[in-house]
Amino acid sequence: MLYQPMPVKKGRAKPPVYKIMTAKEAVEKFIHENCYLGMTVSAAPAALIWEMVRQRDRIKTVDLVITSQIGMSSALIGAGLVRKIEMGYNWGGIEGEDKVFRRAVEKGIPRPLEVEDYSNFGAAMRWLAASMGLPFMPTKSQLGSDIIKYNPKIKVINDPYNNEPVALVPASYPDVAVIHASRADEIGNVQCFGLYGNTDTLARAAKHVIVSVEEIITSAEIRRMPNLTTIPYYYVDAIVHAPFGAHWRESNYYYHHDLAFGLDAYRQFATQEGFDAWIEKYILGTKDWDEYCKLVGYDRLYRLMQNEHKYQQFGEVR
């Protein structure tokens, strides 16, 4: 049997029209107060998250749903935007302890943060369920842990076929997904190089999808390599051209992870005052992504690009 793509939900298909806009325009148009926001771990959408922080006085509050996230969620939480997080993993990764997240959970600084916990796999299955229009997804991954004890949304039933226990995780339908990818054409066909995790199921689950990309290419180039098209145009609302748009994280085949920059950021994030000073310098003090990149230094960014290309010459698969 041939693979059949997931159907687009009735009334949700987006037309093949010109969708390129600035990050400011996209965030203003689609992200509003009390938005239910979805974000993946692959190729962090920093350019879009930074713009949300700039517009925090207008947005005020979001509820965040993630599978795993490193760094980008800290900016939203520390800026006081996040009321609730539904998550599998939210920490500092190789940069170490995420004290922004910890302050919010333990001390309510800068605001109390409600946490709804799943395993990484369980969190991913929620978007898979939504992408297929299902109300839930059965999994085994929640069983045998305390997650079920503390999350009443996870229901345990007996499998009707063999009478063994199975956990049901509820589908998650974000109002908006913010995604960073490799490249796209002007009507919204998006291609991802290397590992992209569950970016595709998030796009299919969300009502609106904003994608920042390293490159804008022609539709002819999309048709030349259709196997790379991870998100077709009919799921996408906005395309934002943002070279280096995942910094300080990496973008596969484009540039390396800026570990030194991330370590320095997390050192400053150790206190709320340090966090506030960091976003004042790098986010609120810059009007857009290009100004942020100039502040970081394009020389530094191009060195990260050269480092990534150095690994590619040895045939490393990202």
KOLTORPA-649415 format. One line per 8 residues: number of its first residue (from 1); for each residue z, y, x of N, C-alpha, C. Coordinates in steps of 0.05 Angstrom, whole numbers, plus 5000, padded with zeros to 4 digits. Each point is the difference from the previous one (the first is absolute). Example, Ala and Ser with C-alpha at 12.3 -4.5 7.8 and 13.67 -1.06 7.14 Angstrom:
1) 5156 4886 5264 5000 5024 4982 5000 5024 5018 ~ 4986 5021 4993 5001 5024 5016 5014 5022 4985
This chain:
1) 5000 4976 5017 5000 5024 4983 5000 5025 5018 ~ 4983 5019 4994 4999 5025 5015 5024 5017 4994 ~ 5009 5015 5020 5022 5018 4997 4991 5023 4981 ~ 5018 5006 4981 4995 5022 4981 5020 5022 5006 ~ 4990 5025 5004 5019 5022 5006 5018 5006 4976 ~ 5024 5011 5006 5018 5007 4978 4987 5020 4981 ~ 5003 4996 4974 4987 5019 4981 5015 5027 5001 ~ 4985 5021 4995 5012 5026 4997 5011 5003 4972
9) 5025 5009 4998 5012 5003 4973 4984 5019 4983 ~ 4998 4994 4975 4984 5016 4981 5009 5030 5001 ~ 4980 5017 5003 5006 5029 5001 5009 5010 5027 ~ 5002 4982 5020 5011 5008 5026 4978 5004 5022 ~ 4975 4991 4994 4979 5001 5021 4993 5029 5006 ~ 4998 5006 5026 4994 5027 5008 4970 5003 5006 ~ 4988 5022 4992 4970 5003 5003 4992 5003 5029 ~ 4975 4994 5007 4990 5004 5027 4991 5029 5005
17) 5020 5017 5002 4995 5029 5003 5013 5009 5027 ~ 4993 5024 5008 5011 5012 5025 5031 5002 4998 ~ 5014 4988 5018 5030 4998 4998 5014 5012 5024 ~ 4986 5012 5018 5013 5010 5024 5014 5027 4994 ~ 5026 5001 5007 5016 5024 4997 5020 5002 5022 ~ 5014 5022 5002 5021 5003 5020 5025 4985 4991 ~ 5018 4995 5019 5026 4988 4993 5015 5017 4980 ~ 4999 5026 5004 5014 5019 4982 4989 4997 4972
25) 4973 4999 4997 4988 4998 4973 5007 4973 4987 ~ 4999 4979 5016 5005 4973 4988 5029 4997 4991 ~ 5019 5009 5016 5028 4999 4993 5006 5017 4976 ~ 4989 5024 4999 5004 5018 4977 4989 4988 4975 ~ 4977 4986 5001 4987 4990 4977 5013 4975 4989 ~ 5009 4982 5017 5009 4974 4991 5030 4994 5002 ~ 5014 5014 5017 5029 4993 5004 5017 5022 4987 ~ 5016 4992 4981 5016 5019 4984 5029 4990 4999
33) 5017 5017 4988 5028 4993 4997 5004 4973 4986 ~ 5018 4984 5010 5007 4974 4989 4978 4979 5003 ~ 4982 5005 5019 4978 4982 5006 5011 4973 5011 ~ 4988 4978 4991 5007 4974 5011 4979 4994 5022 ~ 5008 5002 5025 4982 5001 5023 5000 4974 5015 ~ 4976 4989 5005 4997 4976 5016 4989 5005 5028 ~ 5010 4986 5020 4992 5005 5028 5002 4973 5015 ~ 4980 4994 5017 5000 4976 5016 5009 5006 5029
41) 5004 4978 5015 5008 5003 5028 4976 5002 5018 ~ 4977 4989 4993 4977 5001 5017 4988 5028 5002 ~ 4996 5010 5024 4988 5026 5004 5015 5021 4983 ~ 5023 5008 5009 5018 5018 4985 4985 5026 4992 ~ 5002 5008 4974 4986 5024 4990 5015 5026 5007 ~ 5004 5005 5025 5016 5023 5009 4989 5026 4990 ~ 4974 5004 5002 4988 5026 4992 5007 5006 4971 ~ 5000 4980 4983 5006 5003 4971 5030 5004 4996
49) 5016 4985 5014 5029 5003 4997 5009 5027 5010 ~ 4989 5009 5022 5008 5027 5010 4993 5021 4980 ~ 4977 4997 4986 4993 5020 4980 5018 4999 4976 ~ 5010 4976 4993 5020 4998 4978 5025 5015 5007 ~ 5009 4998 5025 5024 5014 5009 4995 5030 4998 ~ 4976 5010 5008 4994 5028 4997 5002 5009 4971 ~ 4994 4983 4981 5000 5007 4972 5025 4990 4986 ~ 5021 4995 5014 5024 4988 4988 5013 5018 4979
57) 4998 5026 5002 5011 5017 4979 4986 4997 4973 ~ 4975 4992 5001 4985 4995 4975 5004 4972 4991 ~ 4999 4980 5018 5002 4972 4992 5029 4993 4992 ~ 5019 5009 5014 5029 4997 4994 5010 4971 5004 ~ 4988 4981 4985 5011 4972 5000 4978 4980 4997 ~ 5002 4978 5016 4983 4977 4997 5017 4975 5001 ~ 4990 4979 4987 5011 4973 5004 4979 4985 5017 ~ 5010 4988 5021 4982 4988 5021 5000 4970 4998
65) 4977 4987 5000 4998 4971 5001 4983 4993 5025 ~ 5012 4982 5016 4988 4992 5025 5004 4970 5004 ~ 4984 4988 5017 5006 4973 5010 5017 5004 5025 ~ 4987 5008 5022 5014 5007 5025 4991 5028 5008 ~ 5018 5015 5011 4993 5028 5009 5017 5008 5023 ~ 4987 5013 5019 5013 5009 5025 4993 5030 5004 ~ 5019 5017 4997 4997 5028 5008 4991 5019 4978 ~ 4978 4992 4985 4989 5019 4981 5019 5004 4976
73) 5013 4979 4992 5020 5003 4978 5023 5017 5008 ~ 5007 5000 5026 5022 5017 5010 4995 5029 4995 ~ 4975 5009 5003 4993 5028 4996 5005 5008 4971 ~ 4993 4982 4981 5004 5006 4972 5029 4999 4992 ~ 5014 4980 5011 5029 4997 4993 5016 5023 5012 ~ 4995 5006 5026 5015 5022 5013 4994 5027 4988 ~ 4976 5003 4989 4993 5026 4987 5012 5002 4972 ~ 5014 4979 4991 5013 5002 4974 4982 4994 4976
81) 4977 4987 5005 4981 4995 4979 5005 4974 4985 ~ 5013 4980 5013 5000 4973 4989 5026 4995 4985 ~ 4998 4993 4974 5023 4994 4983 5006 4970 5001 ~ 4979 4984 5002 5003 4970 4999 4979 4988 5018 ~ 5007 4978 5013 4980 4986 5016 5001 4970 4993 ~ 4977 4989 4993 4996 4971 4995 4987 4989 5025 ~ 5012 4980 5014 4991 4995 5027 5005 4971 5008 ~ 4985 4992 5021 5006 4976 5014 5014 5006 5027
89) 4988 5020 5014 5011 5008 5026 4996 5030 5004 ~ 5021 5014 5008 4997 5029 5006 5019 5006 5023 ~ 4989 5002 5024 5017 5004 5023 4983 5013 5022 ~ 5010 5001 5024 4987 5014 5022 4981 4983 5017 ~ 4999 4974 4995 4983 4983 5016 5007 5002 5029 ~ 4980 5002 5017 5004 5001 5029 5014 5025 5009 ~ 5000 5021 4983 5014 5025 5006 5030 4998 4997 ~ 5009 4979 4986 5029 4996 4997 5011 5007 4973
97) 5025 5007 4999 5015 5004 4975 4989 5024 4985 ~ 4995 4996 4974 4991 5022 4983 5025 5013 4987 ~ 5010 5021 5013 5024 5013 4991 4995 5018 4976 ~ 4975 5007 4995 4993 5016 4976 5006 4983 4976 ~ 4989 4976 5000 5004 4981 4977 5029 4993 4997 ~ 5013 4995 5022 5028 4992 4999 5018 5022 4989 ~ 4995 5025 5008 5016 5023 4990 4997 5002 4969 ~ 4975 4997 4991 4995 5003 4971 5014 4978 4984
105) 4999 4975 5011 5012 4978 4985 5031 5001 5002 ~ 5011 5005 5023 5029 4998 5004 5015 5026 4992 ~ 4987 5023 5004 5014 5025 4996 4987 5019 4980 ~ 4977 4992 4989 4986 5017 4981 4990 5026 5012 ~ 4993 4999 5026 4989 5024 5014 4971 4995 5007 ~ 4981 5018 4992 5005 5025 4986 5003 4997 4970 ~ 4996 4976 4989 5004 4995 4972 5006 4970 4997 ~ 5014 4991 4979 5005 4972 4996 4973 4985 4997
113) 4999 4975 5011 4976 4984 5000 5006 4973 4988 ~ 4987 4994 4978 5003 4973 4987 4981 4981 5013 ~ 5009 4976 5006 4984 4980 5013 4996 4975 4983 ~ 4975 4992 4996 4993 4975 4985 4987 4982 5021 ~ 5014 4977 5006 4993 4984 5023 4984 4975 4992 ~ 4980 4994 5017 4984 4975 4998 4996 4990 5028 ~ 4991 4975 5003 4990 4991 5026 4973 5014 5005 ~ 4991 4999 5025 4974 5012 5006 4978 4987 4983
121) 5001 4973 4999 4979 4986 4984 5003 5006 4970 ~ 5025 5001 4991 5004 5006 4972 4990 5027 4992 ~ 5005 5020 5018 4990 5027 4995 4970 5000 4999 ~ 4987 4986 5018 4971 4999 5000 4988 4987 4975 ~ 5014 4979 4990 4991 4986 4976 5000 5018 4975 ~ 5017 5021 5000 5001 5018 4977 4973 5015 4997 ~ 4988 5009 5022 4974 5013 4998 4978 4980 4994 ~ 5003 4976 5011 4980 4979 4993 4999 4995 4970
129) 5024 4998 4988 5002 4996 4971 4986 5023 4985 ~ 5007 5024 5008 4988 5024 4987 4970 5001 5003 ~ 4990 4992 5024 4972 5001 5005 4984 4981 4982 ~ 5014 4979 4990 4987 4981 4982 5007 5005 4971 ~ 5015 5022 4995 5008 5006 4972 5021 4981 4989 ~ 5016 4988 5018 5021 4981 4992 5027 5015 4999 ~ 5019 4991 4983 5026 5013 4998 5019 4993 5022 ~ 4995 4977 5013 5018 4991 5022 4985 4980 5017
137) 5012 4993 5023 4989 4980 5017 5022 4980 5008 ~ 4996 4974 4997 5020 4980 5008 4999 4996 5030 ~ 5024 4999 5012 5002 4995 5029 5024 4982 5006 ~ 4999 4988 5024 5023 4985 5010 5017 5017 5019 ~ 4989 5022 5009 5011 5014 5023 5027 5013 4994 ~ 5006 5005 4975 5026 5013 4994 5023 4980 4998 ~ 4993 4975 4996 5020 4979 4996 5016 4996 5026 ~ 5026 4993 4996 5017 4995 5024 5010 5024 5014
145) 4996 5024 4988 5010 5025 5012 5017 5014 4980 ~ 5014 5021 5010 5017 5017 4982 4984 5021 4985 ~ 4974 5002 5006 4983 5020 4987 5002 4997 4970 ~ 4998 4976 4990 5000 4995 4971 5027 5009 4988 ~ 5021 4996 5015 5027 5007 4990 5002 5030 4995 ~ 4986 5016 5017 5003 5029 4998 4977 5014 4987 ~ 4979 4986 4993 4977 5012 4987 4995 4985 4973 ~ 5009 5012 4978 4998 4986 4974 4971 4999 4990
153) 4982 5015 5013 4972 4999 4991 4986 4974 5008 ~ 5011 4986 5020 4989 4974 5008 5012 4978 4982 ~ 4983 4986 4986 5009 4980 4981 4993 4972 5011 ~ 5019 4981 4997 4996 4973 5009 4996 4982 4975 ~ 4978 4985 5001 4994 4981 4978 4994 4973 5012 ~ 4998 4980 4983 4991 4974 5010 4970 4998 4996 ~ 4986 4992 5021 4971 4996 4999 4994 4980 4978 ~ 4983 5007 4980 4995 4982 4977 4985 4975 5008
161) 4989 4999 5025 4984 4977 5008 5017 4979 5015 ~ 5019 5009 5016 5017 4980 5014 5029 5005 4998 ~ 5008 5020 4984 5028 5005 4994 5017 5010 5024 ~ 4986 5011 5020 5015 5011 5023 5003 5030 4997 ~ 5021 5012 5011 5004 5029 4997 4979 5016 5014 ~ 4993 5022 4987 4981 5019 5012 5009 5028 4992 ~ 4996 5019 5018 5009 5028 4995 4976 5016 4991 ~ 5004 5017 4979 4979 5017 4990 5006 5029 5009
169) 4980 5013 5014 5003 5028 5007 4982 5016 4982 ~ 5010 5023 4990 4984 5016 4981 4977 5014 5014 ~ 4978 5003 4986 4977 5015 5010 5008 5029 5005 ~ 4987 5012 5019 5005 5029 5007 4973 5015 4997 ~ 5000 5020 4982 4976 5016 4996 5006 5029 5008 ~ 4996 5007 5026 5005 5027 5008 4983 5021 4986 ~ 5011 5023 4995 4984 5022 4990 4978 5008 5020 ~ 5009 5001 5026 4981 5008 5021 5005 4983 5025
177) 4979 4991 5013 5002 4987 5026 4990 5019 5021 ~ 5014 5003 5022 4991 5015 5023 4995 4981 5023 ~ 4975 5001 5010 4990 4979 5019 4986 5014 5023 ~ 5003 4989 5024 4983 5009 5023 4982 4977 5008 ~ 4975 5006 5004 4981 4979 5007 4981 5009 5022 ~ 4981 4983 5007 4983 5006 5023 4978 5020 4993 ~ 4985 4994 4978 4978 5018 4994 4992 4996 4970 ~ 4985 5020 4990 4991 4999 4972 4975 5017 4997
185) 4985 4995 4979 4978 5018 4993 5010 5021 4980 ~ 4983 5018 4993 5009 5023 4984 5006 4993 4971 ~ 4991 4976 4990 5006 4992 4973 5025 4982 4998 ~ 5011 4993 5024 5025 4986 5000 5000 4970 5007 ~ 4978 4990 5010 5001 4972 5011 5015 5001 5026 ~ 5022 4984 5002 5018 5002 5023 4999 4974 5016 ~ 4997 5003 5027 5000 4977 5018 5024 5001 5018 ~ 5012 4977 5005 5023 4997 5018 4993 4982 5023
193) 5006 5008 5024 4996 4983 5024 5026 4986 5007 ~ 4999 4975 5007 5023 4985 5008 5019 4994 4977 ~ 5025 4996 5007 5021 4993 4980 5003 5022 4980 ~ 4998 4994 4974 5005 5020 4980 5021 4991 4979 ~ 5014 4978 5006 5022 4991 4983 4992 4998 4970 ~ 5016 5013 4983 4994 4999 4971 4990 5027 4990 ~ 4986 5014 5017 4988 5026 4992 4982 4996 4976 ~ 4984 4978 5000 4981 4996 4978 5014 4995 4974
201) 5022 4985 4999 5013 4995 4975 5015 5024 4990 ~ 5010 5017 5018 5012 5025 4992 4980 5018 4986 ~ 4976 5002 5012 4979 5016 4988 4992 4991 4972 ~ 5000 4973 4996 4993 4989 4974 5023 5003 4980 ~ 5024 5002 5010 5023 5002 4982 5005 5029 4990 ~ 4993 5019 5016 5008 5028 4995 4981 5013 4980 ~ 5010 5020 4985 4984 5015 4981 4981 5019 5015 ~ 5011 5013 5021 4984 5018 5016 5003 4993 5029
209) 4978 5004 5016 5000 4992 5028 4990 5023 5017 ~ 5016 5009 5019 4992 5020 5020 4998 4986 5027 ~ 4977 5002 5014 4996 4987 5025 4993 5021 5022 ~ 5016 5001 5021 4992 5016 5023 4986 4981 5020 ~ 4980 5010 5014 4984 4983 5017 4995 5014 5027 ~ 4994 4983 5020 4993 5010 5027 4972 5012 5000 ~ 4982 4988 4985 4972 5008 5000 4988 5001 4972 ~ 4982 5019 4996 4983 5000 4976 4972 4990 5009
217) 4990 4979 4986 4974 4989 5007 4982 5001 4976 ~ 4975 4992 5003 4981 5001 4978 5002 4974 4984 ~ 4991 5002 4975 4999 4976 4983 4981 4979 5011 ~ 4980 5009 5015 4981 4981 5013 5015 4983 5021 ~ 5019 5012 5014 5016 4985 5019 5019 4981 4986 ~ 5011 5008 4977 5017 4982 4984 4983 4975 4992 ~ 4976 5005 4991 4983 4977 4991 4991 4983 5024 ~ 4999 5012 5024 4993 4984 5024 5022 4980 5007
225) 5025 5007 4995 5022 4982 5006 5018 4997 4976 ~ 4990 4989 4978 5016 4999 4975 5024 4982 5002 ~ 5000 4981 5019 5023 4982 5003 5026 5015 5008 ~ 4997 5024 5011 5023 5016 5008 5012 5017 4978 ~ 4987 5001 4977 5009 5017 4978 5024 4987 4987 ~ 5023 5011 5006 5025 4989 4989 5006 5011 4972 ~ 4994 5026 4996 5006 5013 4974 4974 5012 4990 ~ 4988 4989 4979 4975 5012 4989 5005 5027 4987
233) 4979 5016 4997 5003 5027 4990 5013 5002 4973 ~ 4997 4979 4983 5009 5003 4973 5031 4998 4997 ~ 5014 4996 5023 5029 5002 4999 5010 5026 5012 ~ 4983 5016 5012 5008 5023 5017 4996 5026 4985 ~ 5020 5018 5002 4999 5027 4988 4993 5021 5021 ~ 5011 4997 5024 4996 5022 5020 4998 4988 5028 ~ 4982 5012 5016 4997 4993 5028 5007 5025 5016 ~ 5018 4997 5020 5008 5022 5017 4993 4993 5029
241) 4983 5017 5012 4993 4995 5028 5023 5010 5018 ~ 5013 4981 5013 5023 5006 5017 4999 4984 5026 ~ 4985 5008 5020 5000 4987 5026 5028 4999 5011 ~ 5008 4977 5011 5027 4996 5011 5021 5001 4977 ~ 4991 4994 4976 5017 5004 4976 5023 4981 4996 ~ 5003 4980 5019 5023 4982 4999 5021 5007 5021 ~ 4995 5020 5017 5019 5006 5022 5028 5006 4989 ~ 5022 4990 5011 5001 4988 5026 4995 4970 5001
249) 4994 4988 4977 4993 4972 4999 4971 4997 5010 ~ 4992 4975 5001 4973 4993 5011 4979 4998 4977 ~ 4975 5002 5008 4978 4994 4981 4982 4980 5015 ~ 4998 4976 4990 4986 4978 5014 4971 5009 5008 ~ 4994 4995 5026 4974 5005 5012 4995 5030 5004 ~ 5019 5017 4993 4996 5029 5004 5020 5011 5021 ~ 5026 4995 4997 5019 5010 5019 5026 4984 4998 ~ 5015 5002 5022 5024 4985 5004 5024 5013 4986
257) 5021 4984 4997 5026 5010 4990 5012 5019 5021 ~ 5008 5023 4992 5013 5020 5018 5030 4995 5000 ~ 5007 4979 5015 5028 4991 5000 5019 5022 5011 ~ 4992 5014 5021 5018 5021 5011 5005 5021 4979 ~ 4980 5008 4985 5004 5021 4980 5018 4990 4978 ~ 4996 4974 4991 5017 4989 4980 5029 4997 5008 ~ 5005 4992 5025 5027 4997 5010 5014 5028 5001 ~ 4985 5020 5008 5012 5027 5000 5006 5009 4972
265) 4982 4994 4981 5005 5008 4972 5025 4987 4990 ~ 5003 4974 5005 5024 4986 4990 5026 5009 5013 ~ 4998 5008 5025 5024 5012 5013 5008 5025 4985 ~ 4981 5016 4992 5007 5025 4985 5009 4994 4972 ~ 4989 4978 4988 5008 4992 4973 5028 4990 4998 ~ 5014 4997 5023 5028 4990 5000 5018 5017 4983 ~ 4995 5025 4997 5015 5018 4983 4982 5014 4980 ~ 5011 5008 4977 4983 5014 4980 4991 5027 5012
273) 5016 5012 5016 4992 5026 5012 4977 4995 5019 ~ 5001 4978 5015 4978 4994 5018 4974 4994 4985 ~ 5003 4985 4978 4977 4994 4983 4988 5026 4989 ~ 5017 5017 4990 4990 5025 4988 4985 5017 5021 ~ 5011 5000 5025 4986 5015 5021 4973 4988 5007 ~ 4999 4973 4999 4975 4986 5007 4978 5006 4979 ~ 5007 4998 4975 4979 5006 4979 4993 5029 4999 ~ 5019 5017 5007 4994 5029 5001 4979 5006 5021
281) 5003 4986 5023 4981 5004 5022 4973 4987 4994 ~ 5000 4974 4992 4976 4985 5000 4986 4999 4972 ~ 5015 5004 4979 4987 4998 4973 5000 5027 4986 ~ 5024 5011 4995 5001 5026 4985 4989 5023 5017 ~ 5001 4997 5026 4990 5021 5018 4970 4998 5005 ~ 4987 4980 4989 4971 4998 5003 4988 5001 4972 ~ 4977 5013 4997 4989 5004 4974 4984 4975 4990 ~ 4990 4984 5019 4984 4976 4993 5000 4980 5022
289) 4985 4979 4997 5000 4978 5020 4988 5009 5026 ~ 4980 5016 5000 4988 5009 5025 5020 5016 5016 ~ 5015 5017 4987 5021 5015 5015 5021 4982 5011 ~ 5007 4979 4985 5019 4980 5011 4989 4987 5025 ~ 4974 4992 4999 4988 4987 5023 4998 5019 5024 ~ 4995 5025 4995 5000 5020 5022 5027 5003 5012 ~ 5021 4999 4983 5027 5002 5010 5008 4976 5017 ~ 4993 4976 4990 5004 4976 5016 4984 5001 5026
297) 4976 5009 4997 4981 5003 5023 4977 4980 4998 ~ 4976 5010 4997 4977 4982 4998 4996 4985 5026 ~ 5008 5011 5023 4999 4984 5025 5017 4975 4998 ~ 5023 5003 4989 5018 4976 4996 4987 4980 4981 ~ 4989 5010 4978 4987 4983 4980 4976 4985 5012 ~ 4984 5014 5016 4977 4987 5012 5008 4979 5020 ~ 5023 5004 5014 5010 4979 5018 5008 4975 4984 ~ 5012 5004 4976 5006 4977 4983 4975 4985 4992
305) 4978 5015 4995 4974 4988 4994 4990 4984 5024 ~ 5002 5011 5023 4991 4986 5024 5016 4975 5005 ~ 5026 5001 4995 5016 4976 5003 4991 4978 4981 ~ 4994 5007 4975 4990 4980 4981 4974 4988 5009 ~ 4982 5017 5010 4974 4990 5009 5003 4982 5024 ~ 5020 5005 5017 5005 4983 5023 5006 4972 4992 ~ 5016 4996 4979 5006 4973 4990 4975 4987 4988 ~ 4983 5015 4988 4976 4989 4987 4981 4987 5020
313) 4999 5011 5024 4981 4989 5020 5007 4972 5008 ~ 5025 4991 4995 5008 4973 5006 4998 4982 4976 ~ 4988 5011 4978 4995 4983 4976 5024 4996 4983 ~ 5020 5018 5003 5024 4997 4983 4994 5006 4971 ~ 5009 4982 4982 4996 5004 4972 5025 5014 4989 ~ 4996 5022 4986 5022 5015 4990 5008 4990 4972
